[in-house]
Amino acid sequence: MTTTASTTLPIPAAMAGRVALVTGAARGIGLATVQQMARAGVQVVAFDRPGSPWADVRAAGAPGLLEAEGDVGQGSDWERVIQQTLQRFGRLDVLVNNAGVSGAIGPLMDCSDETFDEVMRVNARGVFLGLKHGARAMQGRGGSIVNVSSVSGIGGGRFTVAYTASKHAVVGMTKLAATELAASGIRVNAVCPAPTSTEMVFSMERTVSPDDPEAVRRGMTRMIPMGRYAEPAEIANLIFFLASDASSFMTGTAIPIDGGLKAA
Ligand SMILES: NC(=O)c1ccc[n+]([C@@H]2O[C@H](COP(=O)([O-])OP(=O)(O)OC[C@H]3O[C@@H](n4cnc5c(N)ncnc54)[C@H](O)[C@@H]3O)[C@@H](O)[C@H]2O)c1
């Protein structure tokens, strides 16, 4: 029994050779997911913004890696990436809708219309487009879609109105898609992480308290019963479980992975 971060899972052999598309793959939780998939012999399509740093993705060593640059909020980019995926691999088994942005942090009354629209465009529209194009590609064979929501998708929080709205939308779309797509053999689940050690959170700490970002971390981790942030690999473990047949009777769930935050 351990309460420190466990970053390795027993790998189900059945995942080897499957094809997984991961958005926001170049760093953070997306990169950890690519690394986990690569360890399992999964063929990976890594989707991230143009100009993203690809070195760590390449170093993960996924067989047949396809690097796809684009914007998850653009339907035409999804069409191109799915077409490239089917040309290269002939199938899509797993889609991880992970790409996301946090938007400005601040009171609801100060959130600009532009911030709200951009966060919704990437986090909610991006997942909608992924579900639509991903499900079309999976038609006939089935598959597993994992959407990355947040604890902000199941509770209110504060100072992140656009982010919270977008992550609730992800949970709603997960439930709808699971219901609609069950007959097609496509499972759809969401993961809802608490703060995780990635650049998204580190930059939020610096923005909130440029002189003492550590103070923000101390305040945030005090609210988490386990007393720390998640490691990206811990979130990737749950994503991988939901992507695999080990979760074959699970669909429509939104699972907190939060060191006890939502239980407290
Ligand atoms: N880090 C956390 O504390 C935390 C907690 C809960 C949920 N999440 C969610 O996890 C997901 C991954 O976050 P992270 O912490 O790894 O963040 P991150 O900022 O480290 O990485 C996000 C990745 O998404 C990519 N991306 C952003 N906008 C994109 C777009 N329009 N098109 C394509 N790619 C785009 C970025 O280039 C980046 O590589 C996000 O959906 C985030 O909301 C993060």
The ligand as an ORCA input file, in Angstrom:
! r2SCAN-3c Opt
* xyz 0 1
  N      -2.868     20.080    -14.627
  C      -3.966     20.060    -13.895
  O      -3.968     20.416    -12.713
  C      -5.245     19.553    -14.474
  C      -6.276     19.216    -13.579
  C      -7.483     18.770    -14.095
  C      -7.649     18.656    -15.453
  N      -6.625     19.005    -16.294
  C      -6.858     18.876    -17.718
  O      -5.911     17.982    -18.251
  C      -5.699     18.288    -19.631
  C      -4.212     18.383    -19.883
  O      -3.715     19.429    -19.084
  P      -2.182     19.583    -18.650
  O      -2.191     19.910    -17.221
  O      -1.387     18.453    -19.149
  O      -1.877     20.950    -19.434
  P      -0.624     21.458    -20.268
  O      -0.877     22.902    -20.452
  O       0.640     21.020    -19.638
  O      -0.775     20.672    -21.653
  C      -1.869     20.905    -22.497
  C      -1.515     20.489    -23.905
  O      -2.660     20.744    -24.731
  C      -2.222     21.396    -25.903
  N      -3.279     22.240    -26.459
  C      -3.833     23.348    -25.897
  N      -4.713     23.897    -26.736
  C      -4.732     23.133    -27.858
  C      -5.432     23.199    -29.081
  N      -6.304     24.190    -29.329
  N      -5.214     22.235    -30.011
  C      -4.320     21.243    -29.779
  N      -3.615     21.120    -28.620
  C      -3.823     22.074    -27.683
  C      -1.029     22.245    -25.456
  O      -0.205     22.641    -26.541
  C      -0.340     21.312    -24.471
  O       0.592     20.461    -25.094
  C      -6.452     19.592    -19.887
  O      -7.697     19.301    -20.499
  C      -6.662     20.146    -18.500
  O      -7.765     21.005    -18.438
  C      -5.428     19.437    -15.833
*
